[in-house]
């Protein structure tokens, strides 16, 4: 990282490194990189206060292209490494850059525990429904029947829904956006950065080499109005070129799409991203079985909860108040055994 050496307003150039960006031409990663580099100056942060941690995969090249602190860690372990940084340096903004393979396969365990602990991180998961770096094998988000180099007869694995996974882990902030709308991406990531706690953002990202057009059914400009359901806090959930469609909760607690003309606006679900219980947000995440049906985007959940760092610091403070402890006395406390010499019998002390 280079020192900007100035207190004047920063620009995208101040957050871009001197490294050549080496993604395939047309990759959706370029769009995400641009969105983050453009957003950071707007947030009023400085390069030396930002840390980007990645795992393995195409998305994990990200730290090289940022003029900030960064760490290219190992496969799936970025949330664990980032947790250590967040605990040691709570004064820094810590970002995790991961993909659907890195974050949901070998890294699935680390991801859900960072979310449930509510570590103060922003996790950006680039979902292209394929392994790109290793040349086109199926991933944990690939659809059933997906034919790839590793599934020549079609995948038989039921795919993960990343937003559902995050909500199941009770992440305190969960959102979804896509690489074809920079304005929406920047606003969602802005919200994630503002949130204190574990913020998870799924980004639909096109891999034009190994899985081109995976999200075209919902992100193509001529289809977005009828296929993307924008979630807005405090408003009835409506979509369509003329707002003709809406979402309501069915008799079994499931979210379902209805005609507004048939049911009336009063029957529609009013989105509440601050609802403490994640059940409604989870129902919304299950509205589409894949990116070929009307799909919610935006912020699903945004609630306040004690962060992991705050809880750890509270324990350290409480221990300091009690004062220095006798280590030998602590080790010998409770149930212990006295081990005699040869021929003797041991005795237990409670």
C-alpha angles and dihedrals in degrees: 000000000000123000112246088210094206142091094207120112111292128229137200090274090063090060097042118090126220092250121116110249105239109192124121113277109268095021115150089230089079090062093051092047091051092048092053094044091050093045100051095067089050090054090058094235127137128231093245091060095055129083124186117196123187139176125208128311140065092297090052092072085075098100091058090062096049123086090219136086110294145170128201098206131179132292112300095345100099094105091052093049091044091050090059091050092048091051094047097041111029088165091072131078107238120203127188118206114195143147137227091265098040095041103037104032116042090002098047094103094050091046098053094045093050087052097046091046089052095227110186097254139125109225116195110192113194106208116195095150092237143072102255105172093053091046112262115323119151117269136205089272098046113120124251111277094024109161111215139145090275095040105041091164094043132276116283093189118110106234128239120245100218095205091051090049091052092047091047088056087051095239108187093226124033127169143156132212138155139233096242095069113056094179092055092044093052093048093049093047089046089056091047092052091049091053118093109221135027109343116188122192123182112204119196101222126183121231100200093189105049104015108017117178096012090143100028093109090068106021102047108113094240092052105040097090093058098033108039117071108201112209114217120181114246095011131105109258107251133154142165131093089285098025088255095143130064144172126242135169114257128219094275097046094265123137114241137180117241140174109259090211090058101043103024127235093273089069093058124104113254107220115241111182091176095059106130094218112069096209097101092045088051091051089054091050089057094051092099123041090205142344093288097076132058103298131195119237131180130049115344097176137011115168135152120245136157109275124232091243092053092050093049092047090051090056092049091049092049091050091050091053091055089056131221115339129215102248095200091049090050093050092048095047125105121010111004136161129222111216112205128202125269114316095016131112122242120236132205124229119200 
